[in-house]
């Protein structure tokens, strides 16, 4: 059985060696030293996952990911970086990334991130740049923030749209109560966790069964129903 392919993009050889050593047992590794070469290798080999640095010469990781996302929202992208600059992180936030991992690279965190990415690949498919196939009956439109069931738009409140969009942008990840409250409510609003829990209860009536999984005392995780 052929191993899945992971593309590792980093201008520092030591980081490429570390990632390759951790992952090469289970995956076919392709490497590149900058985003331009990384993009060329991506087009040639179509890897399932890309593990990339952000700050690189010639073309940085953000620009490479942006080019990939022009017509591909399925390939999983994991950024490994020491870059804490807000501008970089804001640019990256629109690219539907799988995860950030901070340097120095933690073996367990890298393995878990890659495993989670493959789990998402198995369970979900972006059928176009803007559409997420949730299961046989449901689609989510990232552009219009619409939930579609059997071709019909499901009625959602504005905040329900924001909650689902945030969750679908973080498939398979633990999303805390505070994450959602910060993302969905404005600064002048003072929502409680109970308000959020009530909204989630209502959303469960409108979405596939067991899609929104409760993580007791912490938050939620989107799970496949297929």
KOLGU-63484 format. One record per atom (N, C-alpha, C, O): atom name; x, y, z; residue in one letter. Coordinates in steps of 0.2 Angstrom, whole numbers, m for minus. Last residue first. Layout:
// residues N
atomo;east;north;up;residuo
CA;X;Y;Z;A;
...
// end
This chain:
// residues 226
atomo;east;north;up;residuo
N;m104;54;44;X;
CA;m105;49;38;X;
C;m102;43;40;X;
O;m101;38;35;X;
N;m103;63;53;X;
CA;m109;59;53;X;
C;m109;54;48;X;
O;m114;50;48;X;
N;m89;69;62;X;
CA;m92;67;56;X;
C;m98;63;57;X;
O;m99;60;62;X;
N;m89;83;73;X;
CA;m87;76;72;X;
C;m91;74;65;X;
O;m97;77;64;X;
N;m83;97;81;X;
CA;m87;95;75;X;
C;m84;88;73;X;
O;m78;87;72;X;
N;m84;100;98;X;
CA;m80;98;93;X;
C;m84;95;87;X;
O;m89;92;89;X;
N;m84;111;112;X;
CA;m87;107;107;X;
C;m82;105;102;X;
O;m76;108;102;X;
N;m80;113;130;X;
CA;m82;116;123;X;
C;m85;111;119;X;
O;m89;107;121;X;
N;m78;110;144;X;
CA;m73;114;140;X;
C;m76;117;134;X;
O;m75;123;133;X;
N;m87;102;150;X;
CA;m84;108;154;X;
C;m79;112;150;X;
O;m76;117;153;X;
N;m86;89;139;X;
CA;m88;92;145;X;
C;m84;97;149;X;
O;m78;96;150;X;
N;m88;93;123;X;
CA;m83;91;127;X;
C;m84;94;134;X;
O;m83;100;135;X;
N;m101;87;112;X;
CA;m99;91;118;X;
C;m93;88;121;X;
O;m92;82;122;X;
N;m101;88;94;X;
CA;m100;84;100;X;
C;m98;88;106;X;
O;m94;93;106;X;
N;m112;90;82;X;
CA;m108;94;87;X;
C;m108;90;93;X;
O;m112;89;97;X;
N;m117;79;75;X;
CA;m112;83;72;X;
C;m108;87;77;X;
O;m102;87;77;X;
N;m128;71;80;X;
CA;m121;70;83;X;
C;m116;74;79;X;
O;m110;72;80;X;
N;m137;73;66;X;
CA;m137;71;72;X;
C;m130;69;74;X;
O;m126;66;70;X;
N;m135;89;56;X;
CA;m135;81;57;X;
C;m134;79;64;X;
O;m131;82;68;X;
N;m145;103;63;X;
CA;m139;100;59;X;
C;m140;92;60;X;
O;m144;90;64;X;
N;m155;108;70;X;
CA;m155;110;63;X;
C;m150;106;59;X;
O;m149;107;53;X;
N;m154;104;83;X;
CA;m160;102;80;X;
C;m160;104;72;X;
O;m164;101;69;X;
N;m142;110;86;X;
CA;m142;102;85;X;
C;m148;100;82;X;
O;m149;95;79;X;
N;m145;123;88;X;
CA;m142;121;82;X;
C;m142;114;81;X;
O;m142;111;75;X;
N;m151;123;101;X;
CA;m155;124;95;X;
C;m152;122;88;X;
O;m155;120;84;X;
N;m139;120;108;X;
CA;m145;115;108;X;
C;m150;116;102;X;
O;m152;111;99;X;
N;m132;131;105;X;
CA;m130;125;103;X;
C;m135;120;103;X;
O;m136;116;98;X;
N;m140;141;112;X;
CA;m139;141;105;X;
C;m137;135;102;X;
O;m139;132;97;X;
N;m138;136;125;X;
CA;m145;136;122;X;
C;m144;136;115;X;
O;m148;133;112;X;
N;m124;139;126;X;
CA;m126;132;127;X;
C;m134;131;124;X;
O;m135;126;121;X;
N;m124;153;126;X;
CA;m121;149;121;X;
C;m124;142;120;X;
O;m125;139;115;X;
N;m131;155;138;X;
CA;m133;158;132;X;
C;m131;154;126;X;
O;m134;152;121;X;
N;m121;150;147;X;
CA;m128;147;146;X;
C;m132;149;140;X;
O;m135;145;136;X;
N;m111;158;146;X;
CA;m110;152;143;X;
C;m117;148;142;X;
O;m118;144;138;X;
N;m118;174;141;X;
CA;m115;169;146;X;
C;m114;163;143;X;
O;m117;162;137;X;
N;m112;190;134;X;
CA;m116;184;134;X;
C;m113;179;139;X;
O;m108;180;141;X;
N;m113;205;132;X;
CA;m110;201;138;X;
C;m114;195;138;X;
O;m118;194;142;X;
N;m107;217;119;X;
CA;m112;212;122;X;
C;m108;207;127;X;
O;m102;206;128;X;
N;m97;224;115;X;
CA;m102;228;120;X;
C;m107;223;122;X;
O;m111;224;127;X;
N;m89;216;107;X;
CA;m86;218;113;X;
C;m92;221;118;X;
O;m91;220;124;X;
N;m100;203;99;X;
CA;m96;209;99;X;
C;m94;211;106;X;
O;m97;209;111;X;
N;m98;185;97;X;
CA;m101;191;100;X;
C;m97;197;100;X;
O;m91;197;101;X;
N;m89;176;91;X;
CA;m96;177;88;X;
C;m99;184;91;X;
O;m103;187;87;X;
N;m77;175;97;X;
CA;m77;175;89;X;
C;m84;178;87;X;
O;m85;182;82;X;
N;m79;174;110;X;
CA;m75;179;108;X;
C;m76;180;100;X;
O;m76;186;98;X;
N;m87;162;111;X;
CA;m90;169;113;X;
C;m86;175;111;X;
O;m88;180;109;X;
N;m78;153;105;X;
CA;m84;155;102;X;
C;m87;161;104;X;
O;m89;165;100;X;
N;m68;153;115;X;
CA;m67;154;108;X;
C;m73;156;104;X;
O;m72;161;101;X;
N;m75;149;127;X;
CA;m72;156;126;X;
C;m71;158;119;X;
O;m71;163;117;X;
N;m78;136;124;X;
CA;m84;141;125;X;
C;m81;148;124;X;
O;m84;152;120;X;
N;m66;129;112;X;
CA;m69;131;119;X;
C;m74;136;119;X;
O;m76;139;114;X;
N;m65;116;102;X;
CA;m67;123;102;X;
C;m69;125;109;X;
O;m75;122;110;X;
N;m54;104;95;X;
CA;m58;106;101;X;
C;m59;114;101;X;
O;m54;118;100;X;
N;m56;100;78;X;
CA;m53;103;83;X;
C;m57;105;89;X;
O;m63;106;89;X;
N;m64;96;67;X;
CA;m60;91;71;X;
C;m56;93;77;X;
O;m53;90;81;X;
N;m63;111;59;X;
CA;m65;104;59;X;
C;m61;100;63;X;
O;m54;100;62;X;
N;m64;125;59;X;
CA;m60;122;63;X;
C;m62;114;64;X;
O;m63;112;70;X;
N;m74;130;51;X;
CA;m67;132;49;X;
C;m62;129;54;X;
O;m56;130;52;X;
N;m85;125;57;X;
CA;m83;122;51;X;
C;m77;124;49;X;
O;m73;120;45;X;
N;m85;134;68;X;
CA;m84;127;69;X;
C;m82;124;63;X;
O;m78;120;63;X;
N;m88;146;61;X;
CA;m82;146;65;X;
C;m80;138;66;X;
O;m75;136;66;X;
N;m100;143;56;X;
CA;m95;145;51;X;
C;m88;144;55;X;
O;m83;142;52;X;
N;m108;142;67;X;
CA;m107;136;63;X;
C;m101;137;58;X;
O;m97;133;57;X;
N;m108;155;72;X;
CA;m106;149;76;X;
C;m104;143;72;X;
O;m99;140;72;X;
N;m114;162;62;X;
CA;m107;164;64;X;
C;m104;158;68;X;
O;m98;156;67;X;
N;m127;157;62;X;
CA;m122;157;56;X;
C;m115;157;58;X;
O;m111;154;55;X;
N;m131;160;75;X;
CA;m130;153;73;X;
C;m126;152;67;X;
O;m122;148;66;X;
N;m132;174;73;X;
CA;m126;171;77;X;
C;m126;164;76;X;
O;m120;161;77;X;
N;m142;176;64;X;
CA;m136;178;62;X;
C;m130;175;66;X;
O;m125;173;64;X;
N;m152;160;63;X;
CA;m151;167;65;X;
C;m144;169;64;X;
O;m139;165;62;X;
N;m157;150;49;X;
CA;m153;151;55;X;
C;m153;158;57;X;
O;m154;163;53;X;
N;m166;138;40;X;
CA;m166;145;43;X;
C;m162;145;49;X;
O;m162;141;54;X;
N;m157;130;26;X;
CA;m160;129;33;X;
C;m160;136;36;X;
O;m155;140;36;X;
N;m161;129;10;X;
CA;m158;133;15;X;
C;m161;132;21;X;
O;m167;133;22;X;
N;m161;114;0;X;
CA;m165;119;4;X;
C;m161;122;9;X;
O;m158;119;13;X;
N;m154;103;m4;X;
CA;m155;108;m9;X;
C;m159;114;m6;X;
O;m159;119;m9;X;
N;m153;95;8;X;
CA;m156;92;2;X;
C;m158;98;m3;X;
O;m164;98;m5;X;
N;m149;109;16;X;
CA;m151;102;17;X;
C;m155;100;11;X;
O;m161;103;10;X;
N;m136;120;20;X;
CA;m141;118;15;X;
C;m142;111;16;X;
O;m138;107;17;X;
N;m133;135;28;X;
CA;m133;128;29;X;
C;m138;125;24;X;
O;m144;128;24;X;
N;m122;149;23;X;
CA;m129;145;23;X;
C;m128;138;24;X;
O;m123;135;22;X;
N;m113;159;21;X;
CA;m114;157;28;X;
C;m121;153;28;X;
O;m125;155;33;X;
N;m108;162;9;X;
CA;m115;165;11;X;
C;m117;163;18;X;
O;m122;166;20;X;
N;m96;156;9;X;
CA;m96;162;7;X;
C;m103;166;9;X;
O;m103;171;11;X;
N;m97;143;14;X;
CA;m93;147;18;X;
C;m94;155;16;X;
O;m92;159;19;X;
N;m110;133;16;X;
CA;m108;137;11;X;
C;m104;143;15;X;
O;m107;147;19;X;
N;m112;116;19;X;
CA;m111;122;22;X;
C;m107;127;17;X;
O;m102;125;14;X;
N;m124;103;16;X;
CA;m118;107;14;X;
C;m118;113;18;X;
O;m123;115;21;X;
N;m131;86;19;X;
CA;m130;93;21;X;
C;m124;96;18;X;
O;m119;93;17;X;
N;m133;73;15;X;
CA;m139;78;14;X;
C;m137;85;16;X;
O;m141;89;13;X;
N;m121;66;17;X;
CA;m125;65;11;X;
C;m130;70;10;X;
O;m132;72;4;X;
N;m112;79;25;X;
CA;m114;72;25;X;
C;m118;71;18;X;
O;m118;76;14;X;
N;m105;90;22;X;
CA;m105;88;29;X;
C;m107;81;29;X;
O;m103;77;32;X;
N;m95;98;11;X;
CA;m99;92;11;X;
C;m99;90;18;X;
O;m94;86;20;X;
N;m93;115;9;X;
CA;m91;109;13;X;
C;m96;104;13;X;
O;m102;105;15;X;
N;m89;127;m3;X;
CA;m94;122;0;X;
C;m91;116;3;X;
O;m86;113;1;X;
N;m80;135;m9;X;
CA;m84;138;m4;X;
C;m89;133;0;X;
O;m92;135;5;X;
N;m73;129;m19;X;
CA;m69;133;m14;X;
C;m73;136;m8;X;
O;m70;137;m3;X;
N;m81;113;m17;X;
CA;m79;119;m21;X;
C;m75;123;m16;X;
O;m74;121;m10;X;
N;m81;103;m8;X;
CA;m83;101;m15;X;
C;m82;107;m20;X;
O;m82;106;m26;X;
N;m71;97;4;X;
CA;m74;104;1;X;
C;m75;102;m6;X;
O;m70;101;m10;X;
N;m76;84;14;X;
CA;m73;86;8;X;
C;m76;93;6;X;
O;m82;94;6;X;
N;m72;73;28;X;
CA;m75;79;25;X;
C;m72;81;19;X;
O;m66;79;17;X;
N;m66;62;32;X;
CA;m73;63;34;X;
C;m76;68;31;X;
O;m82;69;31;X;
N;m53;61;28;X;
CA;m57;55;27;X;
C;m64;57;28;X;
O;m69;54;25;X;
N;m48;73;32;X;
CA;m48;71;25;X;
C;m52;66;24;X;
O;m56;65;18;X;
N;m49;72;46;X;
CA;m53;77;42;X;
C;m53;75;35;X;
O;m59;76;32;X;
N;m38;63;48;X;
CA;m45;61;50;X;
C;m50;66;46;X;
O;m56;64;44;X;
N;m27;70;44;X;
CA;m30;64;39;X;
C;m37;62;41;X;
O;m40;60;37;X;
N;m27;79;54;X;
CA;m28;81;47;X;
C;m30;76;43;X;
O;m35;77;39;X;
N;m24;71;65;X;
CA;m31;75;65;X;
C;m32;77;58;X;
O;m38;77;55;X;
N;m11;67;62;X;
CA;m17;62;62;X;
C;m23;65;62;X;
O;m28;63;58;X;
N;m5;79;62;X;
CA;m5;76;56;X;
C;m11;71;56;X;
O;m14;70;51;X;
N;m6;82;76;X;
CA;m9;87;71;X;
C;m10;83;64;X;
O;m15;84;61;X;
N;0;71;82;X;
CA;m7;72;83;X;
C;m10;77;78;X;
O;m15;76;76;X;
N;14;74;77;X;
CA;10;68;76;X;
C;3;68;76;X;
O;m1;66;72;X;
N;16;87;84;X;
CA;16;86;76;X;
C;12;80;74;X;
O;8;80;69;X;
N;15;83;97;X;
CA;10;88;94;X;
C;10;88;87;X;
O;5;88;84;X;
N;26;74;99;X;
CA;19;72;100;X;
C;14;77;97;X;
O;9;74;94;X;
N;37;83;96;X;
CA;35;77;92;X;
C;28;75;92;X;
O;25;73;88;X;
N;37;100;94;X;
CA;36;95;99;X;
C;33;88;95;X;
O;28;89;91;X;
N;49;111;88;X;
CA;44;106;86;X;
C;43;101;92;X;
O;48;98;94;X;
N;51;127;97;X;
CA;54;121;94;X;
C;48;115;93;X;
O;43;115;97;X;
N;38;133;86;X;
CA;44;130;87;X;
C;47;131;94;X;
O;44;136;97;X;
N;20;129;86;X;
CA;26;133;88;X;
C;32;130;88;X;
O;33;124;91;X;
N;9;126;74;X;
CA;13;122;79;X;
C;19;127;80;X;
O;22;129;75;X;
N;m8;128;69;X;
CA;m1;131;70;X;
C;2;127;75;X;
O;0;124;80;X;
N;m19;119;58;X;
CA;m16;120;64;X;
C;m10;124;64;X;
O;m6;124;59;X;
N;m26;120;45;X;
CA;m27;114;50;X;
C;m25;116;57;X;
O;m28;115;62;X;
N;m33;134;38;X;
CA;m27;130;40;X;
C;m29;125;45;X;
O;m34;126;49;X;
N;m40;144;30;X;
CA;m43;137;32;X;
C;m37;132;34;X;
O;m37;127;31;X;
N;m36;156;28;X;
CA;m34;151;23;X;
C;m36;144;25;X;
O;m34;139;22;X;
N;m38;167;36;X;
CA;m43;166;30;X;
C;m41;160;26;X;
O;m45;159;21;X;
N;m27;168;44;X;
CA;m33;166;47;X;
C;m39;164;42;X;
O;m44;161;43;X;
N;m15;173;39;X;
CA;m16;166;39;X;
C;m23;164;41;X;
O;m25;158;39;X;
N;m17;186;42;X;
CA;m17;184;35;X;
C;m18;177;34;X;
O;m22;175;30;X;
N;m16;185;56;X;
CA;m22;188;53;X;
C;m22;186;46;X;
O;m28;184;43;X;
N;m2;181;57;X;
CA;m8;177;59;X;
C;m14;179;57;X;
O;m18;175;55;X;
N;4;193;52;X;
CA;5;186;49;X;
C;m1;182;51;X;
O;m4;178;46;X;
N;0;202;61;X;
CA;m1;203;54;X;
C;m1;197;51;X;
O;m5;195;47;X;
N;6;198;74;X;
CA;m1;198;73;X;
C;m3;198;65;X;
O;m8;195;63;X;
N;20;187;75;X;
CA;17;194;73;X;
C;10;193;71;X;
O;8;189;67;X;
N;26;176;79;X;
CA;20;178;83;X;
C;17;185;81;X;
O;13;188;84;X;
N;34;163;73;X;
CA;32;170;71;X;
C;26;171;75;X;
O;20;168;74;X;
N;39;151;73;X;
CA;40;155;79;X;
C;38;162;78;X;
O;39;166;82;X;
N;29;137;66;X;
CA;32;144;66;X;
C;34;146;72;X;
O;31;144;77;X;
N;21;127;55;X;
CA;26;127;60;X;
C;30;133;60;X;
O;33;135;56;X;
N;5;125;49;X;
CA;11;129;49;X;
C;15;128;56;X;
O;12;128;61;X;
N;m3;114;38;X;
CA;0;115;45;X;
C;6;119;45;X;
O;11;118;42;X;
N;m16;111;28;X;
CA;m10;115;29;X;
C;m8;116;36;X;
O;m13;118;39;X;
N;m23;99;17;X;
CA;m22;101;24;X;
C;m15;105;24;X;
O;m10;102;22;X;
N;m33;101;3;X;
CA;m26;99;5;X;
C;m25;102;12;X;
O;m27;108;13;X;
N;m45;107;0;X;
CA;m45;100;3;X;
C;m38;99;6;X;
O;m38;96;11;X;
N;m46;118;m7;X;
CA;m47;119;0;X;
C;m47;112;3;X;
O;m49;112;9;X;
N;m40;125;m21;X;
CA;m39;119;m17;X;
C;m40;120;m10;X;
O;m36;124;m7;X;
N;m38;137;m28;X;
CA;m43;132;m31;X;
C;m42;125;m27;X;
O;m45;120;m30;X;
N;m32;146;m19;X;
CA;m36;149;m25;X;
C;m40;143;m28;X;
O;m46;145;m31;X;
N;m24;139;m10;X;
CA;m31;140;m9;X;
C;m35;143;m14;X;
O;m41;144;m14;X;
N;m11;141;m16;X;
CA;m14;134;m16;X;
C;m22;135;m15;X;
O;m26;131;m18;X;
N;m9;154;m14;X;
CA;m9;152;m20;X;
C;m13;145;m21;X;
O;m17;143;m25;X;
N;m9;154;1;X;
CA;m14;158;m3;X;
C;m15;156;m10;X;
O;m20;155;m13;X;
N;2;147;3;X;
CA;m4;144;5;X;
C;m10;148;1;X;
O;m15;145;0;X;
N;12;156;m2;X;
CA;11;149;m5;X;
C;4;146;m3;X;
O;1;143;m8;X;
N;10;166;7;X;
CA;9;167;0;X;
C;8;161;m4;X;
O;4;160;m8;X;
N;13;160;19;X;
CA;7;163;18;X;
C;5;164;11;X;
O;0;162;9;X;
N;27;156;18;X;
CA;22;151;18;X;
C;15;154;17;X;
O;11;150;15;X;
N;35;167;5;X;
CA;34;164;12;X;
C;28;159;12;X;
O;25;158;7;X;
N;47;166;m7;X;
CA;40;166;m6;X;
C;39;163;1;X;
O;41;157;3;X;
N;61;171;m4;X;
CA;58;170;m11;X;
C;51;170;m11;X;
O;48;175;m14;X;
N;63;164;13;X;
CA;65;168;7;X;
C;61;166;1;X;
O;58;161;1;X;
N;50;163;26;X;
CA;55;160;22;X;
C;57;165;16;X;
O;53;169;14;X;
N;39;161;39;X;
CA;44;166;36;X;
C;50;163;33;X;
O;55;160;36;X;
N;32;148;40;X;
CA;29;154;38;X;
C;34;159;35;X;
O;34;161;29;X;
N;34;131;36;X;
CA;36;137;40;X;
C;32;143;37;X;
O;30;142;31;X;
N;22;117;34;X;
CA;26;123;31;X;
C;28;128;37;X;
O;24;129;41;X;
N;16;103;28;X;
CA;19;106;34;X;
C;24;111;32;X;
O;29;110;29;X;
N;2;98;19;X;
CA;8;102;19;X;
C;10;104;26;X;
O;6;107;29;X;
N;m5;82;14;X;
CA;m4;87;19;X;
C;2;91;18;X;
O;7;88;15;X;
N;m6;76;2;X;
CA;m12;76;6;X;
C;m12;82;11;X;
O;m16;85;13;X;
N;2;83;m13;X;
CA;2;80;m6;X;
C;m5;80;m3;X;
O;m8;85;m4;X;
N;4;84;m28;X;
CA;m3;84;m25;X;
C;m3;81;m18;X;
O;m6;76;m17;X;
N;15;84;m36;X;
CA;14;78;m32;X;
C;7;78;m28;X;
O;5;73;m26;X;
N;15;96;m43;X;
CA;18;90;m46;X;
C;15;84;m42;X;
O;13;79;m46;X;
N;11;106;m34;X;
CA;7;105;m41;X;
C;9;98;m44;X;
O;5;95;m47;X;
N;20;105;m24;X;
CA;13;104;m23;X;
C;10;102;m29;X;
O;6;97;m30;X;
N;32;109;m31;X;
CA;31;102;m29;X;
C;24;100;m27;X;
O;22;95;m29;X;
N;28;123;m32;X;
CA;29;119;m38;X;
C;29;111;m37;X;
O;26;107;m40;X;
N;27;127;m19;X;
CA;21;127;m23;X;
C;22;123;m29;X;
O;17;119;m32;X;
N;40;125;m15;X;
CA;35;121;m12;X;
C;29;121;m16;X;
O;26;116;m17;X;
N;47;135;m22;X;
CA;48;128;m24;X;
C;43;123;m21;X;
O;41;118;m24;X;
N;40;146;m15;X;
CA;40;145;m23;X;
C;41;138;m25;X;
O;37;135;m29;X;
N;43;144;m1;X;
CA;37;143;m4;X;
C;36;142;m11;X;
O;31;139;m14;X;
N;58;134;1;X;
CA;55;140;1;X;
C;48;139;m2;X;
O;46;134;m5;X;
N;63;121;1;X;
CA;67;126;5;X;
C;63;133;5;X;
O;66;137;9;X;
N;55;105;2;X;
CA;56;112;m2;X;
C;59;117;3;X;
O;57;116;9;X;
N;51;88;0;X;
CA;54;93;4;X;
C;55;99;m1;X;
O;56;98;m7;X;
N;41;74;4;X;
CA;44;78;m1;X;
C;46;85;3;X;
O;42;87;7;X;
N;38;58;11;X;
CA;40;65;12;X;
C;43;68;6;X;
O;48;65;3;X;
N;26;47;14;X;
CA;31;49;9;X;
C;32;56;10;X;
O;28;60;9;X;
N;24;41;31;X;
CA;22;45;26;X;
C;28;46;21;X;
O;34;45;22;X;
N;28;33;42;X;
CA;21;32;39;X;
C;20;36;33;X;
O;14;34;30;X;
N;42;37;43;X;
CA;40;30;44;X;
C;33;28;41;X;
O;32;23;38;X;
N;43;51;43;X;
CA;44;47;37;X;
C;43;39;37;X;
O;42;36;32;X;
N;40;59;54;X;
CA;35;57;50;X;
C;36;52;44;X;
O;32;49;41;X;
N;52;62;60;X;
CA;46;60;64;X;
C;41;57;60;X;
O;37;52;62;X;
N;61;65;50;X;
CA;62;59;54;X;
C;56;57;58;X;
O;55;51;59;X;
N;55;76;45;X;
CA;55;70;41;X;
C;57;64;45;X;
O;54;59;44;X;
N;56;85;56;X;
CA;49;84;54;X;
C;50;77;50;X;
O;46;73;50;X;
N;70;86;56;X;
CA;66;84;62;X;
C;60;82;60;X;
O;57;76;62;X;
N;74;90;43;X;
CA;76;84;46;X;
C;72;82;52;X;
O;71;76;52;X;
N;68;103;43;X;
CA;66;98;38;X;
C;68;91;41;X;
O;64;86;40;X;
N;75;109;53;X;
CA;68;108;54;X;
C;65;103;49;X;
O;61;99;51;X;
N;88;109;47;X;
CA;87;106;54;X;
C;80;104;55;X;
O;78;99;57;X;
N;87;118;36;X;
CA;88;111;35;X;
C;86;107;42;X;
O;84;101;41;X;
N;75;130;34;X;
CA;81;128;39;X;
C;81;120;38;X;
O;76;117;40;X;
N;65;133;26;X;
CA;71;136;24;X;
C;77;133;28;X;
O;83;134;27;X;
N;52;122;22;X;
CA;56;126;28;X;
C;63;127;25;X;
O;66;123;22;X;
N;40;111;20;X;
CA;43;117;17;X;
C;46;121;23;X;
O;42;123;27;X;
N;35;95;16;X;
CA;38;99;21;X;
C;42;105;18;X;
O;46;104;14;X;
N;21;86;11;X;
CA;26;91;9;X;
C;28;95;15;X;
O;24;98;18;X;
N;17;69;12;X;
CA;17;75;15;X;
C;23;80;12;X;
O;28;77;12;X;
N;7;56;5;X;
CA;12;61;4;X;
C;11;67;8;X;
O;6;70;9;X;
N;4;39;11;X;
CA;1;46;9;X;
C;7;51;9;X;
O;13;49;12;X;
N;11;24;3;X;
CA;11;29;9;X;
C;8;36;6;X;
O;9;38;1;X;
N;3;11;m5;X;
CA;7;17;m5;X;
C;6;22;1;X;
O;0;23;3;X;
N;4;m6;0;X;
CA;0;0;0;X;
C;4;6;0;X;
O;9;7;4;X;
// end
